[in-house]
């Protein structure tokens, strides 16, 4: 229901309701487009808002009549600003401290990149969906006739190469993070908040005040 009514996925089937774990990366029975995935990740950087994607900002005919106009697109509040901000910070950690994942290949020097890799059975699909403070981008690698991909880091590398080029002339900018979040160190073994350094290292979590461990 969330994916269909608030996040713009148009091809989900009844079978997909039984496999909700795959919704985050498009590995569903009904399938998704790269465009849908890019649009669905956009909420992570703008306070939880979903904008229906469009190709043209606006179009006029030969007599300057406006025939397509997306300049005043109205978004949906897909998630709360707090939920969006927590996910933003978690996926920043995923890229900057990636382990057992190809997310490290999406890094861009000097920028806070966030995102998530994704693969399907037998490595027949390779995804990276993520964003910089300026733009959201989704990349997919695969074959017209599904076959195993030899290097599943390619999608993350595509993201890094294209996004880095886009950011070349951009000034530094921060994500729209909710001021209602509390940043706190926690113990990774039990999830509880700690007030001093622990031997296993420093783990930072992000919480709302009414949801502290």
N, C-alpha and C positions, 0 to 999 in steps of 0.2 A: 504493500500500500504506500509506504514512504517513497519507494523508488519510482513508482508509477505516477503518483499524484503530486509529488513535490520535487522530484529530481529528473523528470522528463524522459524516463526510459519507456520506449514505445513497443518493444518486441518481446517483453517478458511473457512467459507462458505459465499456466497453472502449475506445471512441474517445478518451476523456479521457486515456488513458495516452500518447497521441501529442501531447498539447497541454499539457504540464506547466507551461509558463510562465503559463498562465491560472489555475492553481490558487489563486494568491494572492488573486484578486479575484472568483472565481465565474463567470468567463466560459467555462464548460465546456459540452460537449454535453449531459451529464446534468442540469446545473443544480444550484443550491443554494438554500436558503431563507435569509432574513435571520437567522433564529434560529441556523442552523448557522454562518453567518459570524461572528456575535457570539461564539458559543462558541469558535470556532477562534482568535480573536484574544486570548482571555482569558489564554493561556499567557504572553503578553508581559509581564504585570505580576505574575505570581505564582511565578516561578522555573521555568517550563516545564511547569506542570501543566495538564491538560485535565480539565474537569468536564463531564459530560453535562448539558445544560441541562434545567431543569424549570420548571414554571409555579407550582406550589404547594410551599411549604416543608414543610407537613404539613397534613392534613385529618382532622377527626374527624366521626363521625356524631352523631346526636341523643343517643346514650348515652355519648358521649366515647370511643368506640372509635376507635383510629387506623386509618384506611383508606388513607391515602397518607402516606408518610414519607420525606422527603429530607434530614433533618437530619444524617445521618451519611454523606453521599455520599462515596465514595472516588474520588479522581482518578487519572488515568493520567499517568505521566511521559512526556509527548509529545516534549519536547526537553530537553536539558540546561539547567541554570540559566544556564550561560555563554552558550549559543546564544540563549536567550530574552533575556538582558540585552543582548547585542550588537544583536539586532534591535530591542529597546526603544529603545536610544540612536540607532540609525539612523533609526527612524521618528519620534523626537523631532526630529531634525535636519530630517526631511522636512517637518514642520509649521512649525517655527520659521524655517526658511531656505528655504522652498519656492520653486522656480523652475520654470516651465513646468508647473505643476500647481495645482489648486484647493485643495490641502491648507491653504493659508494661511487659508481661510475657516472652518476648524475651530478656530482659536485661541481660547482663553479667557484673558482677562487674569488674571495671577497664578497660572496653573496650567500644569504641564508636560503638555501634551497630545501624544499620539503617535498616528500612524495613517497610512492610505493611501487615496488616491482610486482610482477605477477606472471606466473606460468601455468600452463595446463598440463594434463597428463602427457607423459613422454616428451615434454618440452615442445609441443606442437604450436604453442602461442607464447610470445614474449611481450610483456607490457611494461611500460613505465608511465605513470600518471603523476603529475606534480605541478609545482608552481614556484615562481619567484615572487617578490613583492609587486611586480608589474604585470605578470601574465601567467595564465594557466596553459598547460600543454599536455597532451596525451600522445604517446607513441606506441605503435604495435608492429611487431615483425612476425611473419608467418608465410605460409604458402597457400595458393589457391586451392590445392588439394592437400589437406593437412599432412605434414611430415615433420619429423623431429628437426629442431634447429640446433646447429652445431655450437653456436655461441649465444646464450640467452642474455648476455650483458649488452647486446647490440642496441636494444631499445633505450636503455639508460644512457648509453653513449650518444645516441641520436639526440636525446633530450638535451644533454649537456652541450653538444656542439651547436645546436640550433638556438637554444636559449642564451648561450654565451654571446653569440653573434648579435642577438636582439638586444642584449643588455649593454653592449659595448659603449654606447653614448649616453647611458642613463645615469642619473645621479642616485646615490644611495637612498633607499626608502625602506620603511619598516612595514610589517604586516599590521593589519587592524586587529590587535589583540585586546580582548575585553579587559577592562580595568578591575573587573570583579573576581579575577583569578588570584589564588594564593600560590606562590611558588614555595615548595618545601622539599627538604631532603627526606628520603625514606629508606628503610631497610629492605633490600630486594628479596630477602628470605621470607619475611612475613607481611610486607607491604605497609608496615606501621611507620609513622613519622618519627624521625630521630633528631636530636638537637646537637649531636656531636658527630665528628667524622667516624665512620665505621671502617674496619679493616678491608672490606671488599671494595671500597671506593665510594665515590660520591654519586648518588642517584637522585635526580631531581624530578619531582612530580608536580602537576598543576591541578589545582582543586578549586571548587567553590567552597565558601565558608561553611555551608550546610552539608558538605559531603567530604569532610576531612576524615582520613582513616583513624 
